[in-house]
Amino acid sequence: MEVKIICPYTHEELYERPDGLFNNLGINKYRKVNGAYKVAPEENYTDNFGLEWNTFQKTQIDKYNGTSVSRNRFFFETKWQKDSLGSQNILEVGSGAGRFTQIILDHTEAHLYSVDYSNAVEANFKNNGPHERLHLFQASIYELPFEKASFDKVFCFGVLQHTPDVEKSVKCLIEMVKPGGELVVDFYPIKGWYSKLNAKYMLRPITKRINNEYLLRIISKNINWLIKVYKFNKTIGLGFLNRFLPICDIDATFPKEIQHIKEWAILDTFDMFSPAYDNPQRLESVKSWFEIFGMKNVKAEMIEYEKGLVAAVVRGES
Ligand SMILES: C[S@@+](CC[C@H](N)C(=O)[O-])C[C@H]1O[C@@H](n2cnc3c(N)ncnc32)[C@H](O)[C@@H]1O
């Protein structure tokens, strides 16, 4: 069954046309630009992600980098069976450049409604569109342009910690799930008091205020020596010092088989330092919000989806 698209502000029904979303009076409410319906202001707190994903459009997409890291992460974490998704409507919130969009379109027959608040949706369209089962929207998790309880499956990977109010984000996702449907999220976990004791959280108060293009240039210029020091520390048994080095944790973030780590390192280091919000969460808090907002059979666990790569995952049924 078709998903009913609505204006998140007036709640009137909207219809998808090649050049925009129209109401029943034929008025174009939201334009379609470069493959995505624009239901959000062009500039907002996720502009860093727009730059990130349009610069590194293909880097983390399985079909371009030759790995299966996104496919493994998607199916291990959701536990969804490919063959059962055929006639279903899936909502993806915070799709970035579309690494999981690609997995759904290429490995299932599901209809996908994919949303990101930044203009990363344009990178997603270049990677995955046009496609008859893909509907792309630039919209916020807090103002989703869909009737409530519309989706068989909803997932939101790597996004919650980057939203200003994580509890409200969880509530908004749950509202989208049909009775009998499922929601799966993954996010940065708080593991203990030491979780924020590292270069990232020490420097973020400054780096998140730096102009995005400038920050990306600083990181790119310094990445070679940072990688060398990171590796050297590991070789001499001082790997624990790397938490104070202003570079992403290469061994805990990258799939082992990628050859050229420089591009991934710049991407993930920019991803550490540029976001306006970075609020890691306790597994138990997210689990309890799922339950408070009415989800059943809620499971919270750390999942190793690839050797050495672990995610905090919460899953529930409506
Ligand atoms: C770290 S990226 C993850 C992207 C993708 N899921 C992946 O794993 O490659 C986080 C994404 O969340 C999006 N995001 C942040 N706040 C959002 C909001 N309020 N509504 C929708 N998307 C949001 C950002 O624009 C960004 O693309």
The ligand as an SDF file (V2000), in Angstrom:
LIG
                    3D

 27 29  0  0  0  0  0  0  0  0999 V2000
   26.7970   10.2540   10.8110 C   0  0  0  0  0  0  0  0  0  0  0  0
   25.6230   10.6020    9.5550 S   0  0  0  0  0  0  0  0  0  0  0  0
   25.0250    8.9450    9.2190 C   0  0  0  0  0  0  0  0  0  0  0  0
   24.5020    8.7980    7.8130 C   0  0  0  0  0  0  0  0  0  0  0  0
   24.1400    7.3620    7.4040 C   0  0  0  0  0  0  0  0  0  0  0  0
   23.0600    6.8280    8.2050 N   0  0  0  0  0  0  0  0  0  0  0  0
   25.3640    6.4860    7.5050 C   0  0  0  0  0  0  0  0  0  0  0  0
   25.4560    5.7100    8.4620 O   0  0  0  0  0  0  0  0  0  0  0  0
   26.2480    6.6050    6.6290 O   0  0  0  0  0  0  0  0  0  0  0  0
   24.2580   11.3310   10.4240 C   0  0  0  0  0  0  0  0  0  0  0  0
   23.1800   11.8360    9.4820 C   0  0  0  0  0  0  0  0  0  0  0  0
   22.0530   12.2520   10.2680 O   0  0  0  0  0  0  0  0  0  0  0  0
   21.4780   13.3690    9.6360 C   0  0  0  0  0  0  0  0  0  0  0  0
   20.6490   14.1100   10.5910 N   0  0  0  0  0  0  0  0  0  0  0  0
   21.0430   14.8200   11.6770 C   0  0  0  0  0  0  0  0  0  0  0  0
   19.9770   15.4150   12.2710 N   0  0  0  0  0  0  0  0  0  0  0  0
   18.8790   15.0330   11.5540 C   0  0  0  0  0  0  0  0  0  0  0  0
   17.4930   15.3290   11.6580 C   0  0  0  0  0  0  0  0  0  0  0  0
   17.0090   16.1550   12.5940 N   0  0  0  0  0  0  0  0  0  0  0  0
   16.6450   14.7710   10.7820 N   0  0  0  0  0  0  0  0  0  0  0  0
   17.1280   13.9410    9.7960 C   0  0  0  0  0  0  0  0  0  0  0  0
   18.4330   13.6550    9.6220 N   0  0  0  0  0  0  0  0  0  0  0  0
   19.3100   14.2000   10.5030 C   0  0  0  0  0  0  0  0  0  0  0  0
   22.6770   14.1520    9.1280 C   0  0  0  0  0  0  0  0  0  0  0  0
   22.3550   15.0810    8.1310 O   0  0  0  0  0  0  0  0  0  0  0  0
   23.6140   13.0410    8.6620 C   0  0  0  0  0  0  0  0  0  0  0  0
   23.5250   12.7860    7.2880 O   0  0  0  0  0  0  0  0  0  0  0  0
  1  2  1  0
  2  3  1  0
  2 10  1  0
  3  4  1  0
  4  5  1  0
  5  6  1  0
  5  7  1  0
  7  8  2  0
  7  9  1  0
 10 11  1  0
 11 12  1  0
 11 26  1  0
 12 13  1  0
 13 14  1  0
 13 24  1  0
 14 15  1  0
 14 23  1  0
 15 16  2  0
 16 17  1  0
 17 18  1  0
 17 23  2  0
 18 19  1  0
 18 20  2  0
 20 21  1  0
 21 22  2  0
 22 23  1  0
 24 25  1  0
 24 26  1  0
 26 27  1  0
M  CHG  2   2   1   9  -1
M  END
$$$$
